[in-house]
Structures are given as C-alpha cells and as structure tokens.
C-alpha cells in the first residue's frame, strides 16, 4: 500500500521517531509499535491482506467515525485511517491515508 499522512506529527513519528508537536508526545515503546504497524500497512498489497494479521485487529469504525478504519498499535492505541483504491485491475493500488494515532479508550 501507499501510505499518506494527513497530519505532520504522524509522518514525523514514523520517519524520525519523535515529533516537534508538544501536544503529540508518546512513549518510545508506543512509537516503536506505531512504526511497526505502519510498516505492516506498507507491506500489504490491499486491505484484505490485513485480515489474517489478528494482532492488528483491523476493523471498520462506526458511529461518527463511520468512514474510518483502524488497526491496533497496542492495547491502548490505534491508528485510524481511510483507504481508497486507484487504478484498474490488475494494476490497481491501495492508498492508505493515516488520520490519527488515538487513545482507544478516551
């Protein structure tokens, strides 16, 4: 998949392991798990490739986040994103736009 980041801090966390934003500070262990989860998204060819990876707990969200999908980073955090497919079979690509690293229980 091709990964896009909707917010600068999400890209900084992935590429640099930290962010300039004081509002978005995470523990090193959370950042490492975030990077691992993004890498799993990058290695997948399509959303269906995520289904067998039970540790990610892929799901489509409902309610006010109906258009979003998510995967787990750990027991507390999840990555929220939306995906779209571009191109025609067999030369299509899935683009995954990361929108948030959120605390699942807040």
PEBEL-V915931 format. One line per field, one symbol per residue. ss: DSSP state (2 for helix, 1 for strand, 0 for the rest). psi: psi as a letter, one per 30 degrees, with the letter a starting at -180 (. if undefined). burial: + if it has 16 or more other C-alpha atoms within 10 Angstrom, else -. A space follows every 50 residues. Layout:
BEGIN
ss->???
psi->???
burial->???
END
This chain:
BEGIN
ss->01111002222222220000000000022222222222222220002222 00022200110022200011110000111111111111001111111111 111000
psi->lkkkkfkeeeeeeeefgllfkffiklleeeeeeeeeeeeeeefkelefff efifffhklklabfhefllllkeafellkkllllklakkghlkkkjjkfk jljfg.
burial->+-+++---+++-++---++-----------+--++-++--++---++--+ -----+-+---------+++++++--+++++-+---------++++++++ +-----
END
